[in-house]
Amino acid sequence: MTMNYVPLEQLLDKTQDSIYKLVILASKRALEIAEGQPALINSVSTVKPSTVALNEIAQNKLLFKKI
């Protein structure tokens, strides 16, 4: 089961302190999950894709890579 609340500071650390990078990363991953991609963490089926994406970022299952 995943946690319901992820502190913003913890998430910003994963995206080089950029809220914009965090939003883009989480929204792209949430869209993938909504389209049927499997989650990288264990979650309850009623959890929203956006929550799953944020939890994946918080648990270092999904990383930001600068191109």
C-alpha positions as CSV (number, residue, x, y, z in Angstrom):
1,M,0.0,0.0,0.0
2,T,1.3,3.5,-0.7
3,M,1.3,6.6,1.5
4,N,-1.4,9.2,0.9
5,Y,0.7,12.3,1.5
6,V,4.2,13.0,0.1
7,P,5.9,16.2,1.4
8,L,6.6,18.6,-1.4
9,E,10.1,19.2,-0.2
10,Q,10.9,15.5,-0.6
11,L,9.6,15.5,-4.2
12,L,11.5,18.7,-5.1
13,D,14.8,17.1,-4.0
14,K,14.2,14.5,-6.8
15,T,13.8,17.2,-9.5
16,Q,16.6,19.6,-8.7
17,D,14.3,21.9,-6.7
18,S,12.2,22.7,-9.7
19,I,8.4,22.6,-9.3
20,Y,8.0,22.8,-13.1
21,K,10.1,19.6,-13.7
22,L,8.2,17.9,-10.9
23,V,4.8,18.7,-12.5
24,I,5.9,17.6,-15.9
25,L,7.5,14.3,-14.7
26,A,4.5,13.5,-12.5
27,S,1.9,14.3,-15.2
28,K,3.7,12.3,-17.9
29,R,4.0,9.3,-15.6
30,A,0.3,9.6,-14.5
31,L,-0.8,9.7,-18.1
32,E,1.2,6.5,-18.8
33,I,-0.4,4.8,-15.8
34,A,-3.9,5.9,-16.8
35,E,-3.2,4.4,-20.3
36,G,-2.4,1.0,-18.8
37,Q,1.3,1.0,-17.9
38,P,1.9,-1.0,-14.7
39,A,2.8,0.9,-11.6
40,L,6.3,0.6,-10.3
41,I,5.1,0.4,-6.7
42,N,2.4,-1.6,-4.9
43,S,-0.8,0.5,-4.7
44,V,-4.5,0.1,-4.2
45,S,-6.5,0.0,-7.4
46,T,-8.6,3.0,-6.3
47,V,-5.6,5.3,-6.0
48,K,-5.5,8.0,-8.6
49,P,-2.7,7.7,-11.3
50,S,-1.3,11.1,-10.2
51,T,-0.9,9.9,-6.6
52,V,0.8,6.8,-7.8
53,A,3.2,8.8,-10.0
54,L,4.1,11.1,-7.0
55,N,4.7,8.1,-4.8
56,E,6.9,6.5,-7.5
57,I,9.0,9.7,-7.6
58,A,9.2,9.9,-3.8
59,Q,10.4,6.2,-3.6
60,N,13.1,6.8,-6.3
61,K,11.3,4.4,-8.7
62,L,11.1,7.2,-11.3
63,L,13.9,9.7,-11.7
64,F,14.4,13.0,-13.5
65,K,17.1,12.9,-16.1
66,K,18.4,16.2,-17.6
67,I,18.8,16.0,-21.4
